Amino acid sequence: MASGLQHHVRISRDARRCLLAAFVALLLLCVHRAQAFDTVVIDAGHGGDDRGGIPGQRVSEKAMTLDVARRLEGHLRSAGFRTVMTRRTDSYVPLSTRVAIGNRQRNAVFVSIHFNSARRVGAVGTETFYYSAASRPLAASIQRGLVSTVAMEDRGLKRRGFYVLRHSRIPAVLVEGGFLTNPTEARRISQASHRERLAREIADAVVESRGSGRFGRGSLQASR
């Protein structure tokens, strides 16, 4: 009787080990699949009649997001990625269309570029948003890079249900690259050299998230 009980316990332990091994294998497979993307959908926020920001804001958000998106596309193409832009001109694209463009892609991630605004002119810093767990590593990598390399104040990594994040079936992040309502940050963002640094660092984070290592600074070609 005791021998049979020991045999049963041994089988149960073996079964638990098998289940644990299967779970770990599945987890590793999911991580691998999350990293094994070759396409980046680049979403320049706002556009057309949607200027972005708040009334009275002097610097147009839609122009800044499109410029950074174009620069980002150049860097990612140089790194061997396939890129898809939700808009290439000053045109309005509905949020549902932006999401649909992303969801049609395979082995892809979605990066939405924005700049912040606030009634309080003292508000500063960068923040990166995600919704799904699969999106968090990319969001974290972008936020880390913008804070450490572009030297922006850290407003944190945040989970929010914004439309383009909540409805995306691929990993999706939304980057707020500073406050256009803050005079100091608005001046920085208005400089092409600063927008270039933002684009470089976001591209760097995309490469890091795929598991290919970070860009060497000399390997990036400036977008025109």
C-alpha positions as CSV (number, residue, x, y, z in Angstrom):
1,M,0.0,0.0,0.0
2,A,2.8,2.4,1.0
3,S,4.7,1.4,-2.2
4,G,1.7,2.2,-4.3
5,L,1.3,5.6,-2.6
6,Q,4.9,6.5,-3.2
7,H,4.6,5.5,-6.9
8,H,1.5,7.7,-7.2
9,V,3.3,10.6,-5.5
10,R,6.3,10.1,-7.9
11,I,4.0,10.1,-10.9
12,S,2.3,13.3,-9.7
13,R,5.7,15.0,-9.2
14,D,6.8,13.9,-12.7
15,A,3.6,15.2,-14.1
16,R,4.1,18.6,-12.4
17,R,7.6,18.7,-13.8
18,C,6.4,18.0,-17.3
19,L,3.7,20.7,-17.0
20,L,6.2,23.2,-15.7
21,A,8.7,22.4,-18.5
22,A,5.8,22.8,-21.1
23,F,4.9,26.1,-19.6
24,V,8.5,27.4,-19.7
25,A,8.8,26.2,-23.3
26,L,5.6,28.0,-24.2
27,L,6.7,31.2,-22.5
28,L,10.0,31.1,-24.3
29,L,8.2,30.5,-27.6
30,C,6.0,33.5,-26.9
31,V,8.9,35.7,-26.1
32,H,10.7,34.6,-29.3
33,R,7.6,35.3,-31.4
34,A,7.2,38.8,-29.7
35,Q,10.8,39.6,-30.6
36,A,10.9,38.1,-34.1
37,F,9.3,41.0,-36.0
38,D,10.6,42.5,-39.2
39,T,8.0,45.2,-39.8
40,V,7.4,48.5,-38.0
41,V,4.2,50.4,-38.5
42,I,5.0,54.1,-37.8
43,D,2.0,56.2,-36.8
44,A,2.5,60.0,-37.0
45,G,-0.1,61.4,-34.6
46,H,-2.8,63.8,-35.7
47,G,-2.7,65.4,-39.2
48,G,-5.0,67.4,-41.6
49,D,-7.7,69.2,-39.7
50,D,-6.5,67.6,-36.4
51,R,-3.6,69.8,-35.4
52,G,-3.1,68.2,-32.1
53,G,-2.4,69.8,-28.8
54,I,-4.7,72.5,-27.1
55,P,-6.1,75.8,-28.4
56,G,-3.5,78.5,-28.5
57,Q,-0.6,76.2,-28.7
58,R,2.0,77.8,-30.9
59,V,4.0,74.8,-32.2
60,S,1.9,72.4,-34.3
61,E,2.0,68.8,-33.0
62,K,1.0,67.3,-36.3
63,A,4.0,68.7,-38.1
64,M,6.5,67.6,-35.4
65,T,5.1,64.0,-35.3
66,L,5.3,63.6,-39.1
67,D,8.9,64.8,-39.1
68,V,10.0,62.4,-36.4
69,A,8.1,59.6,-38.1
70,R,9.9,60.2,-41.4
71,R,13.2,60.3,-39.7
72,L,12.4,57.1,-37.8
73,E,11.4,55.4,-41.0
74,G,14.8,56.2,-42.5
75,H,16.7,54.8,-39.6
76,L,14.7,51.6,-39.4
77,R,15.0,51.0,-43.2
78,S,18.8,51.4,-42.9
79,A,18.7,48.7,-40.1
80,G,16.9,46.3,-42.4
81,F,13.3,46.7,-41.3
82,R,10.2,46.9,-43.5
83,T,8.3,50.0,-42.6
84,V,4.6,51.0,-43.1
85,M,3.5,54.6,-42.5
86,T,-0.1,55.3,-41.4
87,R,0.3,58.8,-43.1
88,R,3.1,60.4,-45.1
89,T,1.5,63.8,-45.6
90,D,-0.5,66.4,-43.7
91,S,-3.7,64.4,-43.9
92,Y,-6.2,63.2,-41.4
93,V,-6.4,59.4,-40.9
94,P,-9.1,58.1,-38.6
95,L,-7.9,56.1,-35.6
96,S,-9.7,53.0,-36.8
97,T,-7.9,53.2,-40.1
98,R,-4.5,53.5,-38.4
99,V,-5.2,50.4,-36.3
100,A,-6.5,48.5,-39.4
101,I,-3.2,49.3,-41.2
102,G,-1.3,47.9,-38.3
103,N,-3.4,44.8,-37.9
104,R,-3.0,43.8,-41.5
105,Q,0.8,43.4,-41.0
106,R,2.5,40.2,-39.9
107,N,5.5,40.0,-37.6
108,A,5.1,43.7,-36.8
109,V,5.0,46.2,-34.1
110,F,3.1,49.6,-34.0
111,V,4.8,52.8,-32.9
112,S,2.7,55.9,-32.5
113,I,4.5,59.3,-32.3
114,H,3.0,62.2,-30.3
115,F,4.0,65.2,-28.3
116,N,2.3,66.3,-25.1
117,S,0.4,69.5,-24.1
118,A,-1.0,70.8,-20.8
119,R,-2.6,73.9,-19.4
120,R,0.2,74.1,-16.9
121,V,3.2,75.5,-18.8
122,G,5.6,73.9,-16.3
123,A,4.7,70.4,-17.3
124,V,7.8,68.7,-18.8
125,G,9.2,65.3,-19.8
126,T,8.6,62.2,-21.8
127,E,6.3,59.2,-21.2
128,T,5.6,56.0,-23.1
129,F,2.3,54.1,-23.1
130,Y,1.4,50.5,-23.8
131,Y,-1.7,48.3,-23.2
132,S,-1.0,44.7,-23.8
133,A,1.7,42.8,-21.9
134,A,3.4,41.9,-25.2
135,S,3.9,45.7,-25.8
136,R,5.6,46.5,-22.5
137,P,9.2,45.5,-23.4
138,L,9.3,47.8,-26.4
139,A,7.6,50.7,-24.4
140,A,10.1,50.2,-21.6
141,S,13.1,50.2,-24.0
142,I,11.9,53.5,-25.7
143,Q,11.3,55.2,-22.4
144,R,14.7,54.2,-21.0
145,G,16.4,55.5,-24.1
146,L,14.7,58.8,-24.2
147,V,15.4,59.5,-20.6
148,S,19.0,58.4,-20.5
149,T,20.2,59.4,-24.0
150,V,18.1,62.3,-25.0
151,A,18.2,63.5,-21.4
152,M,14.5,64.1,-20.9
153,E,12.6,64.1,-17.6
154,D,11.1,60.7,-16.9
155,R,7.3,60.8,-16.6
156,G,7.2,57.0,-16.6
157,L,6.1,54.0,-18.4
158,K,2.3,53.8,-18.3
159,R,-0.5,51.3,-19.2
160,R,-3.4,53.1,-20.8
161,G,-6.3,52.0,-23.1
162,F,-5.8,54.5,-25.9
163,Y,-7.7,53.5,-29.0
164,V,-4.6,52.6,-31.1
165,L,-3.2,50.6,-28.3
166,R,-6.3,48.8,-27.1
167,H,-7.4,47.7,-30.6
168,S,-4.0,46.7,-31.9
169,R,-3.5,43.0,-32.4
170,I,0.2,43.5,-32.6
171,P,2.5,44.9,-29.9
172,A,1.8,48.7,-29.9
173,V,3.2,51.7,-28.1
174,L,2.5,55.4,-28.0
175,V,5.4,57.8,-27.3
176,E,4.9,61.3,-26.0
177,G,8.2,63.1,-26.8
178,G,7.9,66.1,-24.6
179,F,5.5,69.1,-24.0
180,L,4.9,71.6,-26.8
181,T,3.2,73.8,-24.2
182,N,6.4,74.1,-22.2
183,P,8.5,76.9,-23.7
184,T,11.9,75.2,-23.1
185,E,10.8,71.8,-24.5
186,A,8.9,73.4,-27.4
187,R,12.2,75.2,-28.4
188,R,14.1,71.9,-28.3
189,I,11.4,70.0,-30.2
190,S,11.4,72.8,-32.9
191,Q,15.1,72.0,-33.6
192,A,15.7,69.4,-36.3
193,S,18.7,68.1,-34.4
194,H,16.5,67.3,-31.4
195,R,13.9,65.5,-33.5
196,E,16.7,63.5,-35.1
197,R,17.8,62.4,-31.6
198,L,14.3,61.3,-30.8
199,A,14.0,59.3,-34.0
200,R,17.4,57.7,-33.4
201,E,16.6,56.7,-29.9
202,I,13.2,55.2,-30.8
203,A,14.9,53.3,-33.6
204,D,17.5,52.1,-31.2
205,A,14.9,50.8,-28.9
206,V,13.1,48.9,-31.7
207,V,16.3,47.1,-32.6
208,E,17.0,46.3,-28.9
209,S,13.5,44.9,-28.4
210,R,14.0,42.6,-31.4
211,G,17.0,41.2,-29.6
212,S,19.5,42.4,-32.2
213,G,21.6,44.7,-30.0
214,R,21.7,48.4,-30.0
215,F,22.7,50.6,-33.0
216,G,26.2,51.6,-33.3
217,R,26.1,55.4,-33.6
218,G,28.0,55.3,-36.9
219,S,25.5,52.9,-38.5
220,L,22.6,55.3,-38.6
221,Q,22.2,57.5,-41.7
222,A,20.5,60.9,-41.1
223,S,17.1,61.1,-42.8
224,R,16.5,63.9,-45.2
